[in-house]
Amino acid sequence: MRSILFIFLILILAVAGKAQTAYRDSLFSYQDNYKKELTSIIGKDTGFVQFFPIDTSYQVKATVKRLAKPKVFTMTTSGTAKQAQEILVVDFILHGKSYQLHGYQLLALLNSDNLKEHFFIPFTDNSSGLESYGGGRYLDFNLGDIKNNQLLIDFNKAYNPYCAFTSGYNCPIPPKENNLDVAVLAGERNFGKPGK
């Protein structure tokens, strides 16, 4: 009986190990593709794009509360303010503590067939301006990512706005309500090029 239980345990660990490897591989692929997309912004300097070590504890399941009526407001940016609407709030637990973030759509993008389902969660945290970009980071989603009022948030995919790399872009600044009182040591770090 003990040998059967031991074999069963080994099989469970093997399956879990494969899932972990597949998850890491998918994030490495995501990071590679992200760097390729950045070449139009930063040229050959993609070697200075840095990420925190992949950490599965920063992948959380959030409960989504859709707003019955979106709240339209003027979102502060690094340049000309943009009209946006808050469409939802997500509640989640990260490392044993409860947090909340708000999701937004930029009104100018709603006329695009490719982007009308898009929403983003810009945020700052206690690493902002230290290990990560001071202007905050973004997480992108589509409304179809919400299943049964649940949304999988993976902070390993948090990325910097273009303003982190160069001037001339009009980047939304995360509203104060999206400041997390915790250091999110996952996703993209500060751009590492000297002088930035």
N, C-alpha and C positions, 0 to 999 in steps of 0.2 A: 504493500500500500504506500509506504514512504517513497519508494522508487517511482511510482506513478505520479505522486504529488510533485516530486522533484522534477520529473520530465515536463509536467504541465507548467511548472514555474519557469523552467528554462524556455519553453515555447512562448510564454507570455512576454518574458524579457526580450526575446529575439524579435517578436512582432513590434514591441514598443521601441526597440533600438532602430528597426527599419523605418518606423514612422518618424522618429526623431531625425534620422539621416535624411529622409525625403523632405522634411520641413526645412532643414538647414540648406539643403541643395536648392530648394525653391527660392529661398531668400537670397542665396548667393547669386542665383540667376536673375532675380529681381534687381539686385544691386548692380550687376553688370549691365543690364538693359538700361537702368537709370543713368549710369555713367555715359553710355553711348548717346542717350538723348541729350545729355548736357553738353556734348561737344559743340553744338551750335551756339552755346552760350559762352563756354570757357575754353574752347579749342582743345589743345592737347594737355591741358592742366588737370585732367580727370584723376591723375595719380594723387592729387591733393584732396580729393573727395574722400572723406573718412566716415566710418560707421562705428558705433559701439559694438562690442561683441554680441552676437545673436543670443538672445535670452528668451526662452519660451515663457517665462513668467510674465512677460510684457504682452502676451497675447491673452486678451480678456473677452469674456462675453458680456455685453452690455444690454440692459433693458431699455427699449426705445419708447419714448412718449412723443407721439406726433402732435403738433399743435393744431387745434381745430381750425384756427385762422392764423396763417403765417404773419409774423411781426415784421413789417417793412421798416427799415432804418438806414441811416447813412453810415457805412462802414469806413472807418479811418484807414487810410493807406499811407504808403511812403511818398505818395504824390497826390493826385487828385482823388478825392473821396469817391467811393462807389456805392450805388444803391444795392442793398442786399435784403434778404429776408431770412429770419430765423424760422426754421421749419420743424425742429425737433430738439429734444433733450435726451441725453443718454446717461444712465446711471450704471456704475460698475464698481467692482472691488479690485483694487490693485495692492498686492502685498498685504492683504488683511485689512485695508482701510477703504472706506467708501468715497467715491468721487463722482463728479458730474461735469459733463461738457455739453456745449450747445452746437448744433449743426446748422449750417447756413448755405444758401444759394445766392450767387451773384445774379441780379436781375438781367444784366446784359447778356448772360449766357443762356437764358431760358428760351430764347428764340432759335437756338441752334438745336437741330434734331439730335446731334451727337451728345449734347451736354444738358438737355432739359431734365434728365433724370439724375444729373450729377449734384452732389452736395459735398461740402468739405467741413472739416473740423480743424480750425487753426487753434493752436494752443501755445502757451508758455508754461514753463515749469521752473523748478529751483535750479536746473542746470543751465537755463537760458542766460547767455552772456558769459558763461564760464566754459563748460565743456561743449555746449551747443549754441547755436546762433541766437544772439540776443533779441532778434526780432520775432522769435518763435518759429514753430514748424507746423507743417500741415499734414493732414490725413485725408485721402480722397475716397469717396464711396459713390455708389449708385443706389437709388431707392430700392432696386431689386435685391440689394445685399441684405435688406431687412427681411428676416423670416420669423413669423410668429412673434412680432415685436421684439426680436432679438437681433443684435448686430455684433459680429465678431470684429473687435478692434485689435489690430496688431501694431503696437508702437514700434516694432522693428522696421516698419515701413514709413515711419515719420520722416518727412523730407524738408529740406530748406527751400524757402522761396528764392526766386532768382536774385533778389536783392542781396542775398548772402554772398553772391559771387561777383556782382558788378553793379554799377549805377545805371540809371536810366529806366528801371522797371517800376511799375506802380503796384506794389505788393500790399495786399490786405494785412493789417495789423490785428492780431488776435484781441478781441474784446476782453476787458478785465474779468468778465464772468468765466472766461476760459483759461484762467491762470490756475494751474495745479500746484498745490502746496506740497510738492514732492519732486525729487529729482528723477526725471524719466531718462534713465541711462540706457536708452535703446533708440535705434534709428540712426539718422544722420547726425554727425558731430559738426563742429565748426569746420569751415573750409580751411584746409591746412596750408594754403599757399602763403609764403612769407609776405608780410606787408598787408595782409587782409585782417 
